[in-house]
Amino acid sequence: MTKKFLAALLIAGTALTPLAAMAQDPIRLAFLAASSQNGYNDATWQGVQAAAAEAGDVQVEIFDGEFNAATQYAQVEDIIAGGRFDGIIVAPNDTVGIATALEEATKAGLLVASVLFPVGPSLTTMTPQVPGLTVTVASNPVIGATAQANEVIKFCEGKDPCNVVIMIGQLQFPFDNLRYQTMVDALAPHANIKVVATGEGSYSPDASLTAFQDIIQANPKIDAVLSNADQHLLGVEIALNDAGIPIEPIYLIGGGLNAITVDKIKEGIFDATLSGYPRSEGYYAAQTLIKAKKGETVPSFIDPADLAKNPLVVDKVWLDANPDFKAEWEG
């Protein structure tokens, strides 16, 4: 290389050190899905991938948590020991138990984001409770459950009694227990509303079908079904049809805003659903970790509902007024 060429490069601001000449290592992020077989988690993974593709210098990998807290905890430990990743995005199976492992991850220098739920003892404290955790991308579950219950309360005006069934995921999960208690507490002051049964749907149409079949045998007169998950309503619909009970008079509200439910609301089969943003959660979480790794200032809490165009509760009126709306996930 001639002195004249060297001078030209220096004038252009080109560094000629071996360090600058080498390509930078890509940022590597691990997505710890609660379950990679779950439609909501799959959409979150799509969001993670989209943010990585947009950045251009990011590699991402998904880990299947199998809806098992111990499996997910071990995955965090393995990632810390392996040293291959710069950051972790976790959809926690155990929002309390996973905190210790994630704190060890942050101590090891890993960036950490939690999606769907905050990690720590409080499910309503959205800013990070784990020391060193970078960002929580989630909506306060109490706000959502209250909004759903309020829709049932409006429907039940003038009906006495108004018999309500609550379909919840699994009461053993702290987040489902919180949602359930929030719904019960919101309905309790209204003397005309009777919660006649509670079913655990396990986020499965099949499990919801079985649970609801048992419920309607003991409670054939039902006015409303309040559910935290759209998947539950699919099982409820089948159970009602099989029993010959007309669906139209029954108010059905789910949670998650998936594509199947959107279609059924448009058709007048379901009435409403609480909005869910799985793809946005993954996208914002990955985007935030990428920015943080590059030294940029980032927020510690992002509520995807604040950045969405659709309302907290989506019903047929809103969908008819917004015919081009597309849900973020199916399942």
N, C-alpha and C positions, 0 to 999 in steps of 0.2 A: 504494500500500500504506500503510495507516494506521499511526501510531506504536503504537497499541494492538495491532494484529496482529503488528507486528514484535516487540514485547515478548513476546507469547505464544509466538512461534516460538523466541525466544532462551531462554525459560524451559524449553521442551521440548527444548532442546539442539540445535536445528536450525541448522546453519551457513548463512549467507547469502552466502558468497563465490562468485564465478563458478566457481572450481575445484571446489568441493564440489558445486555444482549440476550440473556436467557428469557424464555417465555415464563410468565408468572404461572404458578400452580393454580389450577381451578379451585374454586370454593366447593367444598363437598358437604352436602346436607343429607341427613337421614330423616325420613318420615316414619315415625312409629305409629302405624294405624292401630286403632282399637281392634279392628279386624279388617284385613284386606278384602274379605269377601262381602263386606257390607257396602251397600250402594252409596250411603252418605260418605263413608270414608274414601270410597273410590273417587267421588267428586272432589274431595279435599286433595287427594293425590294429584288429580288433574290440575288443580290450582297451583300446587307446588311445582309441577312440571312446567306450567305456563310461565311462572315467574322465573324459573331457571332458564328457560329458552329465551325469554326476553332479555335477561342479563347477559347471556352468551358465554359466560366463563364459569358456569356452575354445573356441577354434577350432582344428581339426586338419586337416592335409593330408598325403596320402601321395605318396611319390616312388618310382618303380620303378627299382631298382638293376640289374635285368636280369642278375643274377648276374655283374656286371662291376665289378671293383674301380675301374677308371678312371672309369666312369660315376658311381659313388657318390662318389668323390673330388671330381669336378666339381660334383656336386650340393651338397656341403658348401660349396665355394667360391662357388657361385651364391647360396646362402642367406646367407652372410656378406655378400656384396656387395649383395644385395637389401634387407636390413634390415627384412624383413617379419615375421620370427619372433623369438620370445623363447627358444625352445629346440628342440633336436634330439633325437629318439630314433632310434638307428641299430641295425639288425641287420647287422653288418659283413660284407662280402664278403671283405675283406682285413683281418684283425685287427691286423696290424702296419702296413701301408701307410697305412691311414686315420688313424693316430694323429696325424700331422703336421697334417692338415687340421682335425681336431677340436681340437687344441691352439690353432690359429688361431681357431677358433670360440669357444673359451672366452675367449681374449684379447679378442675382439670383444664380449664380454659375454653370449654365448649360454650357456644352461644345456644340458648334454649328458648323455644317458643311453645306455648300451649295453645291448642285450638279447641273450640266448642265449650270447654269448661276451664275455669281457673284451677291451678294446682295449689293445694293447701287446705287448711282446716275450714276456711270459709268459702262457700260457693257463691257468695254475693260480694266478695271483695275482688274486684276485677284487676286492680293493679297487682303486680307480682308479689306473692307471699314467700316465694323461695328466694333466698339471697342470691343475687347474680342473674336470676332469670331475666331474659331480655324483654319479652313481650307476651301478653295474653291477647289472643284474638277470639273473642267470644261475646255473647250477649248474656246479661243477667237473667238467670232462669226464673227468678221471682217475677220480674216484669212480664215475661212471656206468659207464664202460667196465670197470672192475674188477668192479663188481657183476654186469654181464652175463657176464663171463668166469667168475666164480665159479658162476653158475648152470649153465654148460656143464660145469664141473669136477664139480659134483655129479651131473649127468646121466651123465657118463662113468665114474663109479665102477663098477668091475667089468667095464668093457669094454676089451679090449686086442687090437688097437688100437681107439681111438675116433677115427674120421676126421672132422675138422672143416674146414669151409669158412668163411672170413671174408669177408663182403660189406661193403665200406666205400664211402663216398661217392666221394671222389676223393683219392688220396694226395698230390696236389699242394697240397691245402689243409692248412695247418698244423694245424688242429683235427682233421681226419680222420687225418692222420699220427700225431698224438699219441694219438688213440683206438686206432688200429691197433697202435702199439707197446705201448700199455698192455695190450691184449688178448693180444698175442703173449707179452709178458713174464709175464703172469699164468698163461698156459697152459704155458709152457716147463718149469717144474719137474716137471710130471706126465708121466712117461715113456710112459704109455699113450696120451696124446693126441697125435695127429699132425695138424698143420695142412697139409692136402694141397693147398690152393689158396686164392688170394685173388682176389676179383673186385671191380671198381669199378662200382657201380650208379648213380652220379651222381644219386641221389635220384629215380630214375625207374623205374617198373615195366618199361617197355620196354627200357631199357638193362640192367637187372638180368636180364631174361629172356635177352637175347642173351649176356651174360657168363656166366650160369649154364649155358646150353646148352653152351657151349664147355667149361666146367668138368666137367660130368658125362660128357661124351664121354671125357675122360681119366681121370675118377675116378667110376665108376658106383656105388661103395660109399661112401656118405656117412652118417655117424651124426648129425651136428649142423651147423646153419648159425647162425653168430654174426654178427649184422648190427647196424650202428649206426642203421639207419633202417627203419621199417615198410614204406616204399614198396618197398624191395629184396625183402622177403619176398613181395610180391605177384607179382613177376616170377619168383622162385624157385618159388613154388607152380605157376605155369603151366608152367614148364620141367619140373618133376617129373611133372606130369600128362601132358604131351605125351610124355615119355619112358617112361611107364608104370611109374614108380618109386613105390611106396606112400609116402605122406606121413606116415602115422601113426607109424611107428617112428622118424622123424627128428625130432630136437629142433630147433625153430625159435624163435629169440629175436630180436626186433627192437628198435627204439628210437623213441620219440616218443609212444606211447600215443594213436594216432588212433582214430577211431570204427570204421573198417573193421577194424582189427586187434583191437579189443575184441570185435567180433562173432565174428571168426574164432577167437579164444582161447576164447570161450564155446562155440563149435561143436566145439572140439577139433582144429582144423586147425593153428593156431599154438599155441605153448606159453607164451610170455611176451613182455613188452616192457618196456624201460626207460621210466619215466614222463617225459613232456614236458609243458610248461606254457606254450604260446605265448600264449594269451589272458591268463593271469595275468602273464606277462612284460610285455606291452604295458600292461596295466592298472596294475601297480605302477610301471613306469617313468614313465608319464604322470602318475600321481597324485603321485609324488615330485617331478617337475619343477614341477607346479602348486603344491605346498606350498612348495617352495624359492622360487619366484617371489613368493609371498605373504609371504616372510620367515620361514617356519617352519623349525625344525631338522629335518633329514632324514638318514636313514642313507646311507652311501656304498656299501653292498653289501646286496642282498636276494637270498636264495636261495629261489625259489618252492617248492622241494621242502620247505623247512622249514615252510611255511605250508599245505601241502596235506594232505588227509585220507588220500589213497591212499599205499601204500608205494612205495619207490624202484623196485622191480621188481614189475609186476603180472602175476599168473598166473590160471588158471582157478579155483583154490581161493578166491582173494580176490574175484574177480568174482562167483562163485556166492554168496559170503557178503554181497556188496554189490550186489544186483541193480538198484538205482536209480542206480548210478554212470553219469555221462555224461562222455565224453572231451571235451577242449577244442577239438578240431579234426577235420576230415576231409581226406582226400587221401593 
